[in-house]
Structures are given as C-alpha cells and as structure tokens.
Amino acid sequence: MENINTIAALFGTLITLLLSVVAYFIKQLHTDFKSVEKDLIEVKTMVLIIKTEFKSGNDLLNQKVEYIEKRVHDLELFIHKKYNYEK
C-alpha cells in the first residue's frame, strides 16, 4: 500500500512539473503573440504612412506634368500664331 502511495505521489509530482512546463511555454507563446501583434500594427501604420506619402508625391508630380503640358500647348499655339502671322 505504501508503494502505491509513493508511486501516486511520484506521478502527481511528475504531472505537476510537466503541466508547469507546458504553462510556462504557453505563457511565452502568448507573450510572443502580443509582440507580433504590436509589430504588425506598427508595420500597418508605416505602410499607411508610406502609401500616403507616395500618393501625395504622385499627385504633385501629376500637377507639375499637367502644368508643363499646358505651358507647352500655349507655347505651341503662340508659335503657330506667330508663324501664321508672319506669312
């Protein structure tokens, strides 16, 4: 009977230790997931900032291109009128 109690106590201790180890790794995993979640939010924010910067830069370049196209068109009209006036 004493052997059964000793074996039960040994198995109880072993199971407790194994469950403690499992709990420790689950806690570490949870901490890692929190860290990954934080990093993911940071990455999303940076992507949004970069996307906004590229969009504003693209809009500015489009405005400059439109302005230059208008100037070229006006110059072509001016040259065309001047050429026709001299004839």
C-alpha positions in Angstrom: 0.0 0.0 0.0 2.9 2.2 0.8 4.4 1.6 -2.7 1.1 2.7 -4.3 1.1 5.9 -2.4 4.7 6.6 -3.3 4.1 5.8 -7.0 0.9 8.1 -6.9 2.9 10.9 -5.3 5.7 10.4 -7.9 3.3 10.5 -10.8 1.5 13.5 -9.2 4.7 15.4 -8.9 5.8 14.4 -12.5 2.4 15.5 -13.9 2.6 18.8 -11.9 6.1 19.5 -13.3 5.0 18.7 -16.8 2.0 20.9 -16.6 4.2 23.7 -15.2 6.5 23.4 -18.1 3.5 23.5 -20.5 2.1 26.5 -18.8 5.4 28.3 -19.0 5.7 27.7 -22.7 2.1 28.7 -23.3 2.8 32.0 -21.4 5.9 32.6 -23.6 3.8 31.9 -26.7 1.2 34.3 -25.5 3.9 37.0 -24.9 5.3 36.3 -28.4 1.9 36.7 -30.0 1.4 40.0 -28.2 4.7 41.2 -29.5 3.9 40.0 -33.0 0.5 41.8 -32.8 2.3 45.0 -31.7 4.8 44.7 -34.6 2.0 44.1 -37.1 0.2 47.2 -36.0 3.4 49.1 -36.3 4.0 47.7 -39.8 0.4 48.6 -40.9 0.9 52.1 -39.7 4.2 52.5 -41.5 2.7 51.1 -44.7 -0.2 53.6 -44.4 2.2 56.5 -43.9 4.4 55.4 -46.9 1.3 54.9 -49.1 0.0 58.4 -48.2 3.4 59.9 -48.9 3.6 58.2 -52.3 0.1 59.3 -53.2 0.8 62.9 -52.3 4.1 62.8 -54.3 2.3 61.2 -57.2 -0.4 63.9 -57.1 2.2 66.6 -57.0 4.0 65.1 -60.0 0.7 64.9 -61.9 0.0 68.6 -61.2 3.5 69.5 -62.5 3.1 67.4 -65.6 -0.3 69.0 -66.3 1.2 72.4 -65.8 4.1 71.7 -68.1 1.7 70.2 -70.8 -0.4 73.4 -70.6 2.7 75.6 -71.0 3.9 73.5 -74.0 0.4 73.7 -75.5 0.3 77.5 -75.0 3.8 77.9 -76.5 2.8 75.8 -79.5 -0.2 78.0 -80.0 1.9 81.1 -79.7 4.5 79.8 -82.2 1.8 78.7 -84.6 0.0 82.1 -84.4 3.4 83.9 -84.8 4.3 81.7 -87.8 0.9 82.2 -89.4 1.1 86.0 -88.7 4.5 86.3 -90.5 3.2 84.6 -93.6 
